[in-house]
Structure formats: C-alpha cells, structure tokens
Amino acid sequence: MDTKSYNSSTKSPIIQEIIMSNRIGAISIILSKLLNITPLKALKMFYSSNACINLHNKSTGLYLYGDLYIAEDFINEINSNNIT
C-alpha cells in the first residue's frame, strides 16, 4: 500500500469516527477501573462531560494525548464539579 493512499484513507470522516469511538471505549474502561463503576456508567458519564467535548474539539488538542491522560482529565473535572 502506498503511503499517500494510506494517509488519505485515515483522513476519511468514517475512519476518524471509528478511531474516536474506539478511544472513547478504551477511556471508559480505564474510568470504570479507576472509579470502580461499570463501563456503561463510565461511558455515560464521560459522554456528558467537558472532557468529551474537548476530545472532539480539534482546536483543544486533547485528542493528541493518551487515553489515561484524558481519563485523569475527566476525573479532575468530576472532582472539581462534584459530579457523581
């Protein structure tokens, strides 16, 4: 596979959506372990957070960070907002 065609295929909106969905699933698993909650509850909590909004907003650059960093960012958010 030629590098040029590989790069253009990863820029596809569908591919980007699949990658983001995978990352959010991984972040939810990390959160479920750190917070001792079910993965589904972690997913619901994450989707309603500013951390998730920032992850989707390319201008914040949060998408460039690792999943554990993003999970810790979310935990800092819930600790500062007393979200349960």
Biopython code that builds the backbone (N, CA, C, O; Angstrom):
import numpy as np
from Bio.PDB.StructureBuilder import StructureBuilder

atoms = [
    (1, "MET", "N", (0.851, -1.181, 0.000)),
    (1, "MET", "CA", (0.000, 0.000, 0.000)),
    (1, "MET", "C", (0.888, 1.232, 0.000)),
    (1, "MET", "O", (1.815, 1.348, 0.801)),
    (2, "ASP", "N", (0.605, 2.104, -0.864)),
    (2, "ASP", "CA", (1.383, 3.331, -0.984)),
    (2, "ASP", "C", (1.030, 4.284, 0.168)),
    (2, "ASP", "O", (-0.140, 4.421, 0.528)),
    (3, "THR", "N", (2.034, 4.932, 0.734)),
    (3, "THR", "CA", (1.864, 5.801, 1.900)),
    (3, "THR", "C", (0.854, 6.905, 1.644)),
    (3, "THR", "O", (0.078, 7.255, 2.532)),
    (4, "LYS", "N", (0.856, 7.452, 0.445)),
    (4, "LYS", "CA", (-0.060, 8.536, 0.119)),
    (4, "LYS", "C", (-1.517, 8.068, 0.214)),
    (4, "LYS", "O", (-2.350, 8.787, 0.766)),
    (5, "SER", "N", (-1.838, 6.892, -0.307)),
    (5, "SER", "CA", (-3.218, 6.402, -0.231)),
    (5, "SER", "C", (-3.578, 6.012, 1.198)),
    (5, "SER", "O", (-4.737, 6.146, 1.592)),
    (6, "TYR", "N", (-2.619, 5.535, 1.981)),
    (6, "TYR", "CA", (-2.871, 5.205, 3.381)),
    (6, "TYR", "C", (-3.246, 6.460, 4.158)),
    (6, "TYR", "O", (-4.219, 6.453, 4.912)),
    (7, "ASN", "N", (-2.487, 7.535, 3.983)),
    (7, "ASN", "CA", (-2.773, 8.782, 4.691)),
    (7, "ASN", "C", (-4.133, 9.344, 4.320)),
    (7, "ASN", "O", (-4.845, 9.842, 5.192)),
    (8, "SER", "N", (-4.512, 9.280, 3.061)),
    (8, "SER", "CA", (-5.806, 9.815, 2.657)),
    (8, "SER", "C", (-6.947, 8.964, 3.202)),
    (8, "SER", "O", (-8.011, 9.502, 3.508)),
    (9, "SER", "N", (-6.759, 7.658, 3.332)),
    (9, "SER", "CA", (-7.826, 6.814, 3.859)),
    (9, "SER", "C", (-8.030, 7.036, 5.353)),
    (9, "SER", "O", (-9.153, 6.897, 5.838)),
    (10, "THR", "N", (-6.986, 7.375, 6.094)),
    (10, "THR", "CA", (-7.147, 7.626, 7.525)),
    (10, "THR", "C", (-7.769, 8.985, 7.796)),
    (10, "THR", "O", (-8.204, 9.251, 8.916)),
    (11, "LYS", "N", (-7.816, 9.845, 6.791)),
    (11, "LYS", "CA", (-8.454, 11.154, 6.945)),
    (11, "LYS", "C", (-9.952, 11.088, 6.677)),
    (11, "LYS", "O", (-10.662, 12.075, 6.866)),
    (12, "SER", "N", (-10.428, 9.943, 6.243)),
    (12, "SER", "CA", (-11.852, 9.761, 5.975)),
    (12, "SER", "C", (-12.656, 10.018, 7.255)),
    (12, "SER", "O", (-12.275, 9.539, 8.323)),
    (13, "PRO", "N", (-13.769, 10.770, 7.163)),
    (13, "PRO", "CA", (-14.597, 11.019, 8.354)),
    (13, "PRO", "C", (-15.092, 9.732, 9.010)),
    (13, "PRO", "O", (-15.221, 9.667, 10.233)),
    (14, "ILE", "N", (-15.367, 8.721, 8.210)),
    (14, "ILE", "CA", (-15.835, 7.453, 8.771)),
    (14, "ILE", "C", (-14.727, 6.786, 9.576)),
    (14, "ILE", "O", (-14.971, 6.282, 10.672)),
    (15, "ILE", "N", (-13.512, 6.780, 9.038)),
    (15, "ILE", "CA", (-12.365, 6.204, 9.756)),
    (15, "ILE", "C", (-12.100, 6.988, 11.036)),
    (15, "ILE", "O", (-11.836, 6.396, 12.082)),
    (16, "GLN", "N", (-12.168, 8.310, 10.962)),
    (16, "GLN", "CA", (-11.947, 9.143, 12.146)),
    (16, "GLN", "C", (-12.998, 8.864, 13.220)),
    (16, "GLN", "O", (-12.675, 8.847, 14.408)),
    (17, "GLU", "N", (-14.237, 8.647, 12.820)),
    (17, "GLU", "CA", (-15.309, 8.337, 13.768)),
    (17, "GLU", "C", (-15.061, 6.973, 14.436)),
    (17, "GLU", "O", (-15.279, 6.821, 15.638)),
    (18, "ILE", "N", (-14.614, 6.003, 13.665)),
    (18, "ILE", "CA", (-14.303, 4.682, 14.215)),
    (18, "ILE", "C", (-13.160, 4.786, 15.222)),
    (18, "ILE", "O", (-13.224, 4.196, 16.300)),
    (19, "ILE", "N", (-12.134, 5.520, 14.877)),
    (19, "ILE", "CA", (-10.989, 5.695, 15.781)),
    (19, "ILE", "C", (-11.430, 6.374, 17.072)),
    (19, "ILE", "O", (-11.046, 5.944, 18.160)),
    (20, "MET", "N", (-12.241, 7.441, 16.959)),
    (20, "MET", "CA", (-12.698, 8.155, 18.157)),
    (20, "MET", "C", (-13.579, 7.258, 19.019)),
    (20, "MET", "O", (-13.463, 7.278, 20.244)),
    (21, "SER", "N", (-14.452, 6.476, 18.405)),
    (21, "SER", "CA", (-15.313, 5.558, 19.163)),
    (21, "SER", "C", (-14.478, 4.535, 19.922)),
    (21, "SER", "O", (-14.764, 4.219, 21.077)),
    (22, "ASN", "N", (-13.448, 4.023, 19.263)),
    (22, "ASN", "CA", (-12.537, 3.080, 19.919)),
    (22, "ASN", "C", (-11.856, 3.727, 21.121)),
    (22, "ASN", "O", (-11.769, 3.130, 22.195)),
    (23, "ARG", "N", (-11.382, 4.939, 20.930)),
    (23, "ARG", "CA", (-10.691, 5.636, 22.021)),
    (23, "ARG", "C", (-11.627, 5.888, 23.194)),
    (23, "ARG", "O", (-11.240, 5.700, 24.347)),
    (24, "ILE", "N", (-12.845, 6.308, 22.911)),
    (24, "ILE", "CA", (-13.795, 6.585, 23.991)),
    (24, "ILE", "C", (-14.138, 5.294, 24.737)),
    (24, "ILE", "O", (-14.317, 5.313, 25.955)),
    (25, "GLY", "N", (-14.228, 4.190, 24.026)),
    (25, "GLY", "CA", (-14.449, 2.902, 24.686)),
    (25, "GLY", "C", (-13.291, 2.550, 25.605)),
    (25, "GLY", "O", (-13.500, 2.080, 26.724)),
    (26, "ALA", "N", (-12.063, 2.778, 25.133)),
    (26, "ALA", "CA", (-10.882, 2.493, 25.953)),
    (26, "ALA", "C", (-10.832, 3.406, 27.171)),
    (26, "ALA", "O", (-10.488, 2.966, 28.268)),
    (27, "ILE", "N", (-11.172, 4.667, 26.981)),
    (27, "ILE", "CA", (-11.197, 5.622, 28.097)),
    (27, "ILE", "C", (-12.248, 5.197, 29.120)),
    (27, "ILE", "O", (-12.010, 5.291, 30.324)),
    (28, "SER", "N", (-13.397, 4.735, 28.659)),
    (28, "SER", "CA", (-14.462, 4.280, 29.559)),
    (28, "SER", "C", (-14.022, 3.079, 30.392)),
    (28, "SER", "O", (-14.359, 2.983, 31.572)),
    (29, "ILE", "N", (-13.278, 2.174, 29.786)),
    (29, "ILE", "CA", (-12.771, 1.014, 30.534)),
    (29, "ILE", "C", (-11.794, 1.484, 31.615)),
    (29, "ILE", "O", (-11.851, 1.015, 32.752)),
    (30, "ILE", "N", (-10.915, 2.396, 31.264)),
    (30, "ILE", "CA", (-9.972, 2.950, 32.254)),
    (30, "ILE", "C", (-10.739, 3.608, 33.393)),
    (30, "ILE", "O", (-10.436, 3.383, 34.564)),
    (31, "LEU", "N", (-11.730, 4.420, 33.046)),
    (31, "LEU", "CA", (-12.530, 5.106, 34.073)),
    (31, "LEU", "C", (-13.283, 4.124, 34.956)),
    (31, "LEU", "O", (-13.379, 4.322, 36.167)),
    (32, "SER", "N", (-13.817, 3.067, 34.356)),
    (32, "SER", "CA", (-14.565, 2.090, 35.162)),
    (32, "SER", "C", (-13.669, 1.439, 36.201)),
    (32, "SER", "O", (-14.105, 1.160, 37.318)),
    (33, "LYS", "N", (-12.412, 1.195, 35.831)),
    (33, "LYS", "CA", (-11.472, 0.595, 36.779)),
    (33, "LYS", "C", (-11.036, 1.598, 37.839)),
    (33, "LYS", "O", (-10.961, 1.266, 39.022)),
    (34, "LEU", "N", (-10.748, 2.831, 37.413)),
    (34, "LEU", "CA", (-10.288, 3.843, 38.370)),
    (34, "LEU", "C", (-11.381, 4.274, 39.346)),
    (34, "LEU", "O", (-11.105, 4.568, 40.509)),
    (35, "LEU", "N", (-12.627, 4.311, 38.862)),
    (35, "LEU", "CA", (-13.738, 4.782, 39.691)),
    (35, "LEU", "C", (-14.562, 3.652, 40.293)),
    (35, "LEU", "O", (-15.502, 3.895, 41.050)),
    (36, "ASN", "N", (-14.200, 2.403, 39.950)),
    (36, "ASN", "CA", (-14.918, 1.226, 40.447)),
    (36, "ASN", "C", (-16.417, 1.304, 40.118)),
    (36, "ASN", "O", (-17.271, 1.129, 40.988)),
    (37, "ILE", "N", (-16.708, 1.571, 38.843)),
    (37, "ILE", "CA", (-18.078, 1.615, 38.343)),
    (37, "ILE", "C", (-18.142, 0.752, 37.082)),
    (37, "ILE", "O", (-17.116, 0.302, 36.571)),
    (38, "THR", "N", (-19.349, 0.531, 36.595)),
    (38, "THR", "CA", (-19.478, -0.276, 35.377)),
    (38, "THR", "C", (-18.972, 0.514, 34.167)),
    (38, "THR", "O", (-19.014, 1.744, 34.158)),
    (39, "PRO", "N", (-18.502, -0.192, 33.165)),
    (39, "PRO", "CA", (-18.074, 0.508, 31.945)),
    (39, "PRO", "C", (-19.198, 1.336, 31.315)),
    (39, "PRO", "O", (-18.939, 2.410, 30.771)),
    (40, "LEU", "N", (-20.433, 0.853, 31.382)),
    (40, "LEU", "CA", (-21.551, 1.591, 30.815)),
    (40, "LEU", "C", (-21.778, 2.912, 31.553)),
    (40, "LEU", "O", (-22.006, 3.948, 30.928)),
    (41, "LYS", "N", (-21.714, 2.869, 32.883)),
    (41, "LYS", "CA", (-21.871, 4.112, 33.656)),
    (41, "LYS", "C", (-20.721, 5.069, 33.344)),
    (41, "LYS", "O", (-20.934, 6.273, 33.202)),
    (42, "ALA", "N", (-19.512, 4.540, 33.240)),
    (42, "ALA", "CA", (-18.358, 5.383, 32.906)),
    (42, "ALA", "C", (-18.545, 6.026, 31.537)),
    (42, "ALA", "O", (-18.243, 7.205, 31.353)),
    (43, "LEU", "N", (-19.040, 5.253, 30.581)),
    (43, "LEU", "CA", (-19.275, 5.767, 29.233)),
    (43, "LEU", "C", (-20.310, 6.889, 29.260)),
    (43, "LEU", "O", (-20.106, 7.938, 28.648)),
    (44, "LYS", "N", (-21.408, 6.674, 29.959)),
    (44, "LYS", "CA", (-22.462, 7.698, 30.059)),
    (44, "LYS", "C", (-21.931, 8.966, 30.726)),
    (44, "LYS", "O", (-22.212, 10.075, 30.271)),
    (45, "MET", "N", (-21.171, 8.802, 31.793)),
    (45, "MET", "CA", (-20.611, 9.960, 32.482)),
    (45, "MET", "C", (-19.635, 10.714, 31.583)),
    (45, "MET", "O", (-19.646, 11.944, 31.533)),
    (46, "PHE", "N", (-18.795, 9.965, 30.875)),
    (46, "PHE", "CA", (-17.803, 10.601, 30.018)),
    (46, "PHE", "C", (-18.474, 11.367, 28.885)),
    (46, "PHE", "O", (-18.069, 12.486, 28.570)),
    (47, "TYR", "N", (-19.497, 10.776, 28.269)),
    (47, "TYR", "CA", (-20.182, 11.444, 27.158)),
    (47, "TYR", "C", (-20.841, 12.756, 27.585)),
    (47, "TYR", "O", (-21.057, 13.631, 26.747)),
    (48, "SER", "N", (-21.160, 12.907, 28.850)),
    (48, "SER", "CA", (-21.808, 14.143, 29.308)),
    (48, "SER", "C", (-20.813, 15.141, 29.906)),
    (48, "SER", "O", (-21.215, 16.095, 30.572)),
    (49, "SER", "N", (-19.535, 14.924, 29.672)),
    (49, "SER", "CA", (-18.504, 15.758, 30.298)),
    (49, "SER", "C", (-17.866, 16.756, 29.341)),
    (49, "SER", "O", (-17.951, 16.618, 28.121)),
    (50, "ASN", "N", (-17.228, 17.759, 29.924)),
    (50, "ASN", "CA", (-16.433, 18.710, 29.148)),
    (50, "ASN", "C", (-15.215, 18.017, 28.542)),
    (50, "ASN", "O", (-14.763, 18.393, 27.461)),
    (51, "ALA", "N", (-14.693, 17.028, 29.219)),
    (51, "ALA", "CA", (-13.539, 16.292, 28.695)),
    (51, "ALA", "C", (-13.890, 15.658, 27.349)),
    (51, "ALA", "O", (-13.072, 15.667, 26.430)),
    (52, "CYS", "N", (-15.087, 15.115, 27.230)),
    (52, "CYS", "CA", (-15.522, 14.512, 25.967)),
    (52, "CYS", "C", (-15.703, 15.590, 24.900)),
    (52, "CYS", "O", (-15.312, 15.401, 23.748)),
    (53, "ILE", "N", (-16.290, 16.708, 25.283)),
    (53, "ILE", "CA", (-16.447, 17.831, 24.338)),
    (53, "ILE", "C", (-15.083, 18.275, 23.845)),
    (53, "ILE", "O", (-14.887, 18.492, 22.649)),
    (54, "ASN", "N", (-14.133, 18.413, 24.772)),
    (54, "ASN", "CA", (-12.785, 18.852, 24.401)),
    (54, "ASN", "C", (-12.064, 17.819, 23.541)),
    (54, "ASN", "O", (-11.279, 18.176, 22.662)),
    (55, "LEU", "N", (-12.329, 16.542, 23.793)),
    (55, "LEU", "CA", (-11.713, 15.483, 22.992)),
    (55, "LEU", "C", (-12.162, 15.586, 21.531)),
    (55, "LEU", "O", (-11.366, 15.364, 20.619)),
    (56, "HIS", "N", (-13.419, 15.917, 21.314)),
    (56, "HIS", "CA", (-13.953, 16.045, 19.959)),
    (56, "HIS", "C", (-13.571, 17.368, 19.292)),
    (56, "HIS", "O", (-13.622, 17.481, 18.068)),
    (57, "ASN", "N", (-13.191, 18.358, 20.082)),
    (57, "ASN", "CA", (-12.840, 19.675, 19.542)),
    (57, "ASN", "C", (-11.354, 19.682, 19.182)),
    (57, "ASN", "O", (-10.497, 19.747, 20.063)),
    (58, "LYS", "N", (-11.059, 19.614, 17.899)),
    (58, "LYS", "CA", (-9.667, 19.536, 17.433)),
    (58, "LYS", "C", (-8.826, 20.724, 17.899)),
    (58, "LYS", "O", (-7.614, 20.592, 18.065)),
    (59, "SER", "N", (-9.450, 21.876, 18.110)),
    (59, "SER", "CA", (-8.677, 23.065, 18.483)),
    (59, "SER", "C", (-8.089, 22.970, 19.898)),
    (59, "SER", "O", (-7.148, 23.697, 20.218)),
    (60, "THR", "N", (-8.625, 22.092, 20.742)),
    (60, "THR", "CA", (-8.076, 21.941, 22.100)),
    (60, "THR", "C", (-6.806, 21.092, 22.114)),
    (60, "THR", "O", (-5.979, 21.215, 23.017)),
    (61, "GLY", "N", (-6.659, 20.234, 21.112)),
    (61, "GLY", "CA", (-5.502, 19.349, 21.044)),
    (61, "GLY", "C", (-5.573, 18.161, 21.990)),
    (61, "GLY", "O", (-4.630, 17.373, 22.059)),
    (62, "LEU", "N", (-6.681, 18.018, 22.725)),
    (62, "LEU", "CA", (-6.788, 16.919, 23.686)),
    (62, "LEU", "C", (-6.715, 15.560, 22.988)),
    (62, "LEU", "O", (-6.243, 14.587, 23.576)),
    (63, "TYR", "N", (-7.170, 15.490, 21.759)),
    (63, "TYR", "CA", (-7.133, 14.222, 21.018)),
    (63, "TYR", "C", (-5.709, 13.710, 20.804)),
    (63, "TYR", "O", (-5.512, 12.538, 20.486)),
    (64, "LEU", "N", (-4.727, 14.577, 20.977)),
    (64, "LEU", "CA", (-3.327, 14.187, 20.810)),
    (64, "LEU", "C", (-2.756, 13.469, 22.040)),
    (64, "LEU", "O", (-1.700, 12.842, 21.960)),
    (65, "TYR", "N", (-3.451, 13.562, 23.167)),
    (65, "TYR", "CA", (-2.984, 12.971, 24.415)),
    (65, "TYR", "C", (-3.440, 11.521, 24.539)),
    (65, "TYR", "O", (-4.347, 11.082, 23.832)),
    (66, "GLY", "N", (-2.817, 10.805, 25.423)),
    (66, "GLY", "CA", (-3.140, 9.394, 25.641)),
    (66, "GLY", "C", (-4.448, 9.207, 26.395)),
    (66, "GLY", "O", (-4.957, 10.129, 27.032)),
    (67, "ASP", "N", (-4.974, 8.000, 26.309)),
    (67, "ASP", "CA", (-6.249, 7.677, 26.943)),
    (67, "ASP", "C", (-6.215, 7.848, 28.457)),
    (67, "ASP", "O", (-7.183, 8.332, 29.044)),
    (68, "LEU", "N", (-5.117, 7.458, 29.096)),
    (68, "LEU", "CA", (-5.016, 7.601, 30.552)),
    (68, "LEU", "C", (-5.017, 9.078, 30.945)),
    (68, "LEU", "O", (-5.654, 9.453, 31.930)),
    (69, "TYR", "N", (-4.321, 9.907, 30.197)),
    (69, "TYR", "CA", (-4.306, 11.354, 30.472)),
    (69, "TYR", "C", (-5.724, 11.913, 30.380)),
    (69, "TYR", "O", (-6.145, 12.692, 31.235)),
    (70, "ILE", "N", (-6.458, 11.514, 29.342)),
    (70, "ILE", "CA", (-7.821, 12.004, 29.153)),
    (70, "ILE", "C", (-8.724, 11.511, 30.285)),
    (70, "ILE", "O", (-9.575, 12.258, 30.767)),
    (71, "ALA", "N", (-8.544, 10.267, 30.709)),
    (71, "ALA", "CA", (-9.315, 9.738, 31.840)),
    (71, "ALA", "C", (-9.024, 10.531, 33.109)),
    (71, "ALA", "O", (-9.940, 10.845, 33.869)),
    (72, "GLU", "N", (-7.765, 10.852, 33.339)),
    (72, "GLU", "CA", (-7.407, 11.647, 34.520)),
    (72, "GLU", "C", (-7.953, 13.066, 34.416)),
    (72, "GLU", "O", (-8.339, 13.657, 35.425)),
    (73, "ASP", "N", (-7.989, 13.616, 33.209)),
    (73, "ASP", "CA", (-8.592, 14.934, 32.990)),
    (73, "ASP", "C", (-10.071, 14.894, 33.360)),
    (73, "ASP", "O", (-10.584, 15.817, 33.993)),
    (74, "PHE", "N", (-10.747, 13.828, 32.965)),
    (74, "PHE", "CA", (-12.160, 13.652, 33.312)),
    (74, "PHE", "C", (-12.338, 13.538, 34.829)),
    (74, "PHE", "O", (-13.237, 14.155, 35.400)),
    (75, "ILE", "N", (-11.488, 12.757, 35.468)),
    (75, "ILE", "CA", (-11.587, 12.602, 36.922)),
    (75, "ILE", "C", (-11.368, 13.931, 37.620)),
    (75, "ILE", "O", (-12.060, 14.238, 38.591)),
    (76, "ASN", "N", (-10.424, 14.720, 37.147)),
    (76, "ASN", "CA", (-10.225, 16.067, 37.711)),
    (76, "ASN", "C", (-11.480, 16.911, 37.528)),
    (76, "ASN", "O", (-11.860, 17.676, 38.414)),
    (77, "GLU", "N", (-12.115, 16.766, 36.378)),
    (77, "GLU", "CA", (-13.357, 17.518, 36.117)),
    (77, "GLU", "C", (-14.451, 17.117, 37.100)),
    (77, "GLU", "O", (-15.100, 17.982, 37.690)),
    (78, "ILE", "N", (-14.662, 15.820, 37.281)),
    (78, "ILE", "CA", (-15.744, 15.411, 38.190)),
    (78, "ILE", "C", (-15.417, 15.757, 39.635)),
    (78, "ILE", "O", (-16.319, 16.063, 40.415)),
    (79, "ASN", "N", (-14.134, 15.714, 40.005)),
    (79, "ASN", "CA", (-13.763, 16.096, 41.365)),
    (79, "ASN", "C", (-13.983, 17.583, 41.604)),
    (79, "ASN", "O", (-14.391, 17.980, 42.696)),
    (80, "SER", "N", (-13.720, 18.401, 40.607)),
    (80, "SER", "CA", (-13.894, 19.843, 40.780)),
    (80, "SER", "C", (-15.363, 20.258, 40.696)),
    (80, "SER", "O", (-15.741, 21.307, 41.217)),
    (81, "ASN", "N", (-16.196, 19.435, 40.040)),
    (81, "ASN", "CA", (-17.614, 19.756, 39.899)),
    (81, "ASN", "C", (-18.508, 18.922, 40.809)),
    (81, "ASN", "O", (-19.725, 19.104, 40.821)),
    (82, "ASN", "N", (-17.911, 18.010, 41.569)),
    (82, "ASN", "CA", (-18.657, 17.113, 42.457)),
    (82, "ASN", "C", (-19.745, 16.351, 41.700)),
    (82, "ASN", "O", (-20.874, 16.235, 42.177)),
    (83, "ILE", "N", (-19.400, 15.830, 40.511)),
    (83, "ILE", "CA", (-20.334, 15.046, 39.705)),
    (83, "ILE", "C", (-20.266, 13.585, 40.151)),
    (83, "ILE", "O", (-19.182, 13.047, 40.377)),
    (84, "THR", "N", (-21.437, 12.948, 40.274)),
    (84, "THR", "CA", (-21.471, 11.518, 40.588)),
    (84, "THR", "C", (-22.407, 10.777, 39.672)),
    (84, "THR", "O", (-22.559, 9.562, 39.796)),
]
sb = StructureBuilder()
sb.init_structure("model")
sb.init_model(0)
sb.init_chain("A")
sb.init_seg("    ")
for serial, (resi, resn, name, xyz) in enumerate(atoms, 1):
    if name == "N":
        sb.init_residue(resn, " ", resi, " ")
    sb.init_atom(name, np.array(xyz, "f"), 0.0, 1.0, " ", f" {name:<3s}", serial, name[0])
structure = sb.get_structure()
